[in-house]
Amino acid sequence: MLDCGLDTTSVLNFLPLPLVHSPRLSKLPGWVSKDGTLNLEKELKECTGRVFVDSQPEFCLPERELLDLSTIDVILISNYHCMMALPYITEHTGFTGTVYATEPTLQIGRLLMEELVNFMERVPKAQSATCWKNKEIQRLLPGPLKDAVDVWTWKRCYSMQEVNSALSKVQLVGYSQKVELFGAVQVSPLSSGYSLGSSNWIIQSHHEKVSYVSGSSLLTTHPQPMDQSSLKNSDVLILTGLTQMPTANPDGMLGEFCSNLAMTIRAGGNVLVPCYSSGVIYDLLECLYQFIESANLGTTPFYFISPVANSSLEFSQIFAEWLCHNKQSKVYLPEPPFPHAELIQTNKLKHYPSIHGDFSSEFRQPCVVFTGHPSLRFGDVVHFMELWGKSSLNTIIFTEPDFSYLDALAPYQPLAMKCVYCPIDTRLNFHQVSKLLKEVQPLHVVCPEQYTQPPLTQSHRSDLMLELQPPPMPYRRCSVLNLPFRRRYERVYILPELANSLVPSEIKPGISLATVSAVLHSKDNKHTLQSVPKPPPMPPSKKRKRVIEEPPVVLAPKPLLSGAVPLEAFLSTLQKHGITEVKVEETADGHILHLQAEDTLIQLEEDGTHIVCDNNEPLRTTLRDLVLRFLQKL
Amino acid sequence: MDRECVSLLPSVCEVLADSGRSLPDDTSLEKLLDWFTWLTKAGGSQLEACPCLLEFIFAVVGNTASDPGVLSFALKLTGLLAATVDGFRMLQERSVLDLVFNHQRWQEAGLWEDPCLRIGWIQGLKNMLQHPKALGFFVKSDFIDPLLQLQTDSSLFVASAANQMLAHILLFFQRVSSAGCNGVNKNKDDRRTQTSITEHPAATVDTIAEYTAVLVAITEYLKESLVPKENLHQSLQILKLLSMLLAQAGPPLWDKLLQTVGDSLEELVTVSCSQLTLPLMDVILAAHSDTVHTARAVRILLLPLDIITGKTLLGTNTTADEHRFSMVEQLKSKTSCISIICACLTNTPQITLMPPDVLPCPPDLIVTAVLSLLRICSGISSSAGCSEACRNLIGSGKVQKCALEALTALNNSPGVKEKINDVFTVLIHYLDNPDSDPTVLHKSYQVLVKWTSVCTDLSFITDQLKQDLVEVVKKRVCDMRWEVRDSTVEFLGHLAGVHVFLKSPGEVRDACQALLGGCCTTPLLREALQDTESYVRASAISALAKTQARSWQQGEGLSQEETEIVSRLLEILSQDTEGFSRRAVVRYFIAWFSSCSSNSPPSSSTSLQMQCVRSVLSQGSADLDWEVKVHTLELAELLLDEAFSAHRGYRKCSDTHQAPSHPYGVVSDRAYTPHTHTGSRTKGVESDLARVLNSLVEQGVFSALLSGLVDCDRPVGLKACRLLITLRDTVCPLSLGALDATTATVSCELPSWSWGQEIRKILGKRKSDEARGQRSFSGAEEVDSEDCSVMQEACSVSVCEVLRSLSLDERLDVLTQSSDHVHNSPLSLLQDILTASAAHTHSDTQQAGQEVIVDCY
């Protein structure tokens, strides 16, 4: 299984979970159908024309019906954003396999999962809403709830116990480390340049190679740069995880982020940045570190609020070997690789596990707050939305591309707060991936169907799609694809004593051939040729001799012939042997020689020779011997 | 040529003729040539004044081992000397021209291989071809063929020089052959043809025949050589020559050229070789004459825009359709697409100004097409045109910049003012787009200002657009890139300088207020005064001056905010570490002072001005940056003008004429014409003058002028000297004789440090010179106890006495000379050549093993 990401967009259909009681949310009217026949007031609430489910937010689980999860042997994880569904896969499903991931992926993935569980558990909702999921009822609901698919598969968040159990199945790997899987294939993670510990995977046998390219980046941010050269010579390249914002240049977005932030602070407002606790936030802090002095924002406090804030900031500093070269070298100075250490030291950046406790007493405005969750449905961000949403001086700046910011803001409307959307997605865009594929030249490319046509909202942008020769193989949800290559060769080992007995013949320059009789021993997908065991000698017996059975005759294998019979030379040989009347007929596969006087046919083909000679065995054997003169015996 | 140069020239010629001698540097010969060129233009015969030049030419040309650089110089010099009829005749009589310009001789000697010599040959001939006799010589010597061959020389410089030479021959002598034409000069600005007529009115039949021969040879060559797909380099050269000629040629030549090459050009257009597309377009543009040809040329030029945007710019006329297919193919390639569309955009403003019968569509449709192109480039809209071509343009910064430049110029096109809303919409999108690079943003601002200035009625602009503009300006003022912040702040200033009419008749406001509202601009600019980048601070200061100009002119009182701004600016002047900001502050005060007229009633503005002026003058004149000091003196000049505006005898310093510049900065004429004061003045005038003088001293104007006079930066000293002379001529002109008692009492303090010390030294020296003169009569020594030069503390001196004692006129003479007037004079150049040669000779004669120690400094 390649990755197990969690589709969290389903949470946008749910009401936010406020940490502090929100009169506004609690007073939202319940939904009743227009004709009054359907009353779901307890489950559904209305807010400025949209309907939201009033229960614990639920996630859309990965597709499971096509697959028996207990048959999965291995899960390969690309980056910590692509493992959030892991507990759903490994727990209570009979899964007994192994999960492979790099250490930062595991540790930061753990933090994100812990954070998610924490966000859910600290605002428990007793009720769960299920009536609305009824098909007959759902189709009567207003959109987008009406259009939500597979809602019965939506589940609440897992527990910490399930997280720990899932993560216990993870085996750590390093970049370029080769891991043998049941002797059948080798897998190896390569740096993808997207986030700390993020990987692309090579799955290869001795003769075939499949590359799996997931979230990758060529930008010079904090992770190690992308390893491109190792992707070469792939039979198949599976491509996914391209940027969700192909028209939004990350540098431009960073500039927008800074200018909007400065504009708001100078006007006396606060800035709220909903974000994940790891990833782009490190780059944002690094950018702000340089920007704040030049923008005269040196006295503005920055807050990072998350249950895992401290761990996230610390982890970023200790995973030095997973960082880009510039940051790695700082470790030897020694200096912390990320500048947010200095921001913390100088009290410009402060982090808190939640809004309760020290934060509430130390909090100053105007300020900038980085906090989760980007969906605005849970986490400390909900409180800040309630607190700051009424003032047009404040600004919320969306930097994560995973959620539609308009949908995220819907339950907070009407909102006076300014909203700025500058999604920063550093993953490969179409132009970059086209260049990459030209460079690595895989034989076949497999990618999601969406990449083979322009985006729906920008159908005129024919540059925002993959145009390859040969065209890629598209896949869509629930489709089953036969990859266009077969495993044709296997490596077989030969024991030394058997190898010594081989007599190779060179049939072409650089290519030799030898026949071998041996026993093929296959175990754990490893194949070995061993010598044929000699039958044990019969022990002397005192019993009456019975009719001694002759041991089975082991016939020597017939010699193999290779080569080609050159026509002219053969005709000349026939002539020397007194066969002069030969009519040559050309066929699709070779030639037919009519020996007219002898009433004999010789069929010369590329892979065989036939001598048709009725009742003239001497002639046949003579002709056979003449043919053999031109062939090599192996 | 002055006597000293004449005396040195023979030795210099000798040095140059000696191939073994070295020159001071590579530019010596070029500088010498420049000097001779100047002398030739100034008139007079150099050959008569310096016969050594002829000997030099003979010596160099006769010696094939001469340095190629010197040979080349000799050829060019010969041409210069033959540029006058007399010089030509003298050289012809001595057979110099045949010897020098005989290219076969140079080929046989193996020297023709050197491009240096070929260039010298071409430029020498060009220098010479200034009169019909020279043309006759050129034709008789059969120089046209080698010149045509040099057009495709392997050296780009030689080929270019040959091109220009051909153009020179055809254009300079074209009027000679215009007998019989209607005499209408197509290109009225071609002064060269006018000059050629006045200088050589008596064109003979021979000259006409010679010119015709040359013309025929050249046109035949053009026709034969303009072959598509053969020798691309040659075709490129010819197209360059053609566009040069057609842009300047008069009717007979122009007609002849088109007649000759018209078919070849058509063929080239049809073949559509991409490397020739741009030069072809230049030729087509230069070739427009009658309506039919111009209309055709316009259609070809608009074709790329039509194809890409899908706007029907070419109407139903299918003339350009024959080119459409080949154009589409060219637009599918990214490189040629961008080049072609940029060439198209560059010409659109000119096209829209053409007569309506030539245009295939109204100018506003062309503006619409350019706006559509801008939208395509930013990826926000699709096009009904060729999608493959559109793809090539998405994100192209070059095309965006070109389109914005075109849009700037299109504001003058007829009937386009109604497009202002569309223009604003596109520009605001570009200003808001995070991917717009700083240059694109800068140009977008320029376009906005331009269109606002012509569409002075802004009622067409919707409130939403104004709001969007406000938001985008606020954002850009906080941009990470200093260039963007600087452009935004500059934009605010430029906008404030545009005056627009509002709905109520007669109500005029500045565009900044009208578009952005009154409460937006000043706070943003105040914030920008604290920007970390000095350019941004400087731009903010300049913009503040522009935003407040109107209120200053109307004599309105200063608000609290404006008073705070003034305080902040004074802080910047005293504390800012960067010169740009401090210069801008002084210019702010200049703008402020010049806006407030003396007839305005006193207000808080004028009283604050008076409070500030001393501080500004004092700090500005002590600044380390010379430009700040010059601006401070400009402020002082303003105050002088203002103070003496009522005085009849006052003549502004700016009314004096500037000295003509000389290439090597030799001593020039007097820099000003002194005002001569006749007669005496009344007591009332005197007391008035004294009062004004006193106020100037109190304001610190006089101190600033004195400080500037002794400044080590020449522009500062020069300005201060001129102003002091103006002041002197107003209050105590030398022609008046003895000082008037009233004005003589006005005194000023001379500090004992810095400039005060310098002034004291000058005054002390003058006094001691005078005293020495007196002692020679009386024999007795006198010590002046009130001599400032010996006093340690500040002393008080009479202003008028100081003005008369500073030898301002002599000082002005010295200051007017350029800093390098000695170093860059012809005499210096000749001396350098001789010195370098002597050093080279000396080093040759030095014994082996002796080390030459050169002081690096």
Interface residues (C-beta under 8 A of the other chain):
Chain A: T247 A248 N249 G252 M253 L254 G255 E256 C258 S259 N260 A262 M263 R266 F291 E293 S294 A295 N296 C422 Q458 S459 H460 R461 S462 D463
Chain B: G379 S381 S382 S383 S387 R391 I394 N433 P434 D435 K474 K475 R476 V477 C478 D479 M480 R481 E527 Q530 T532 E533
